[in-house]
Amino acid sequence: MRLNRLLIAAATTVALSGAAEAAPTPTVIVSEAVIRPAPKGLPTTAAYVTLRNPGRTAVKLVKVTCACASSVAPHETMEMDGMMHMHALGAVTIPPRGEVTFAPGGMHLMVTGLKRDIRAGETTPMTLTFDRGRPLTVRFHAER
């Protein structure tokens, strides 16, 4: 009887560990997803988000898309010679067990060619594509 319980316990442990391995694990944890409202006629806006990588290997954000705009791309604002400049970044690496924050005055997601108004209080879905894993759709809340 005791042997049967041990065999059942061992079989359950193997089945559960196999199920856990088969289940997809998140590659990136997303928080604080915000997009700036954009009134009619304004062709661009910015979005901000924090991306955390709990894994042991680096993950790259390689593409961002939004039905609300013709393009979304990571940019960085920096001061050079007393003037603020902005440039496109391309892929952004999230280090192992680290995070990357897109925030005002630094890195941000530049949303260009807006196809509609972005109104305060609404949410706008964007799809983030990483070099590993499936694309991730994130709802960005419109606020100042």
N, C-alpha and C positions, 0 to 999 in steps of 0.2 A: 504494500500500500504506500509506504514512504517512497519507494523507488518510483512508483507511478506519479506521485506529486512532484518529485524532482524532475522527471522527464517532461511533464506538462509545463512546469515552470521554465525549464530550459527551452522548450519549443516556443513558448510564449515570448521569451526574451529574444530569440532569434527572429521570430516573426515581426515583433515590434521594431527591432533594430533595422530589419530589411525594409519595413514600411517607412521608417524615418529617413533612410537613405534615398528611397524612391521619391519622397515628397520634395518639391522644389524649395530651395532655401533662398531667402532674399539676398541679393548681391549688394544692394545699396538701400539704405534707409533714408527716406525723404522727409524733411520737415520744413516748416515755415515757408511754404510756397505762396508767393504773393506776386501779383501783377499790378502795375500802376494803371489806374483808369485813364482812358484816352477818349476825349470828346470827338465828335464828328469832325472830320477833316484833318485830324492829326494822323500822320502816316506812321509814326513810330511810338513805341513805349518800351519800358524795361520790366523785366521780371526778376525776382530774387528767390533763392531757395538754398537750403543747406542739404548737402549730400554726405552721408556717413557710410563708410566702408568698414563693416565689422570683420571682413575676411583677412586672410593672411597674404593675399596677393593684390597688387594694385589693380584698379578698375578704371577704364577710361570712358568718359562721356564723349561719344563720337558724333551724336546728331540730336537735334531737338526740332520738333515740328509742332505746328499748331494750325488748325483749320482757320483760325482767326487772322492769319497773316501769311504773306508769301514766303517769309523766312524768319528763322530764329537762330541766333548764333551767340556763343559766348564771346564777350568782349571784356576788356579791362580799361579802366580809367586810371590815368597816372599823371603826375605833375612832372613836366620837364621844362627847364628854363623859365619857371614862374608861370607857365601856362598849362592848363589841363588838356590832355590828349586822350583819345580813345583808339584802341586797335583791336582787331579780331584775334582770338586766341586759337582757333582750331579745336582739336581735342583737348579735354581737360582731364588730368590724371588725379584720381582720388587715391591717396596712399593707403597701404594696408593699415587697418585699425586706425584710420585717420578720417578727416573730413575736409570738405571744401565748402566755403560759404560764398554765395553770390549775394552781395549787399550793396546798397548805395555808396558811391564813392570808390568802389573797387571793381571786382569782377561782377558782371551782371549778364543776364540773357537779353540781348538786343532783339526786340520784336519789330520787324520792319514790313512795310507793305500791308498795313492793317486793312482788313476787308470789312470790318464793322467797328462800331464803337465798343469800347470796353468800359462798362458802367460800374461805379462803386457798388460793392455788395454782391455782385454776381461772381460766378466761378467760370473759369475758362480752362478746358482741358488742354494739356500739352503732352506730347509723347517724347520721353527721354530714351535714347538708344545708347546702350553701353557696349563695349567690345566683348563682354561676356554676358550671357543671359538674354532673355527676351526683352523687347521694348516695354517700357513702363509708362502707363498713362497716369498723369498727376493732375489734380484739379487745383489750379492757382486761384486764390481768392483776390478779387480786385479791391485794393485799398491804397490809400495815400501813405 
